[in-house]
């Protein structure tokens, strides 16, 4: 007797939280976030790849470069996870409004998370 395996197509729909993370990553990085492990974590190497590809010839590309750099610092220095490979997507809303980034109290952020 042979077994019949049915292959179900992968769902291209994300949960509501996943859709929010993808939409925020498009606004901030101009690319949808790609993560194989979890939609709530973003690979820092992916952020570095986007940062390093910026031409820095327009205001938008400079702002994207700065957003990538700040997100990388948030995930690698201020709030690192155990693997040092991923950063949590909860920091994306902090980078959405570029004109307000300088108003945040970055010094107190690590203490507030303790």
C-alpha positions in Angstrom: 0.0 0.0 0.0 1.5 3.3 -1.0 1.2 6.4 1.0 -0.1 9.5 -0.8 1.3 12.8 0.4 -0.6 15.9 -0.3 1.5 19.0 -0.7 -0.3 22.1 0.4 0.8 25.3 -1.2 2.6 27.7 1.1 0.4 30.5 2.4 1.6 33.8 1.2 -0.5 35.5 3.8 1.1 36.7 7.0 -0.4 37.3 10.3 -1.5 40.8 11.2 1.7 41.3 13.2 3.8 40.0 10.3 2.1 42.4 7.9 2.9 45.3 10.2 6.6 44.4 10.3 6.8 44.0 6.6 5.1 47.3 5.9 7.3 49.1 8.4 10.4 47.5 6.9 9.4 48.7 3.5 8.9 52.3 4.8 12.3 52.3 6.7 14.5 50.1 4.5 12.6 50.3 1.1 12.6 46.5 1.0 10.4 44.0 2.7 12.0 42.2 5.6 13.1 38.6 4.8 13.5 36.3 7.8 13.5 32.6 7.8 13.2 32.1 11.6 10.6 34.6 12.8 8.9 37.7 11.5 9.5 39.6 14.7 13.3 39.4 14.3 15.4 41.0 11.5 18.7 39.7 10.5 21.4 42.3 11.1 23.4 41.0 8.1 20.4 41.9 5.9 20.3 45.4 7.4 24.1 45.8 6.8 23.6 44.7 3.2 21.0 47.4 2.6 23.1 50.0 4.4 26.2 49.2 2.4 24.3 49.3 -0.9 23.3 52.9 -0.4 24.7 55.4 -2.9 24.4 58.4 -0.5 23.7 60.7 -3.4 20.2 61.7 -2.4 18.6 62.8 0.9 16.4 59.6 0.9 19.5 57.3 0.6 21.3 59.2 3.3 18.3 58.9 5.6 18.0 55.2 4.8 21.7 54.7 5.6 21.3 56.4 9.0 18.2 54.4 9.8 20.0 51.1 9.0 23.0 52.2 11.1 20.8 53.1 14.1 18.8 49.9 13.8 22.1 47.9 13.6 23.3 49.7 16.7 20.0 49.0 18.5 20.2 45.3 17.7 24.0 44.8 18.2 25.0 47.2 21.0 22.1 48.6 23.0 19.7 45.6 23.0 21.6 42.6 21.7 20.0 39.2 21.7 22.0 36.1 22.7 22.9 35.2 19.1 24.1 38.7 18.1 22.6 37.9 14.6 19.1 39.3 14.9 17.4 42.5 16.1 13.9 42.7 17.3 11.4 44.3 14.9 9.8 46.3 17.8 12.5 49.0 17.2 11.2 49.7 13.7 8.6 52.3 14.7 11.3 54.4 16.4 12.9 54.9 13.0 9.8 55.7 11.0 9.7 59.4 11.5 13.3 60.6 10.6 12.7 64.1 11.9 11.9 62.8 15.4 14.9 60.4 15.8 17.1 63.1 17.3 14.5 63.9 20.0 14.6 60.4 21.6 16.5 59.9 24.8 18.8 57.2 23.5 20.9 57.2 26.7 18.1 56.1 28.9 16.7 53.4 26.5 18.9 50.5 27.7 18.1 51.3 31.3 14.3 51.4 30.6 14.5 47.9 29.2 15.9 46.4 32.4 
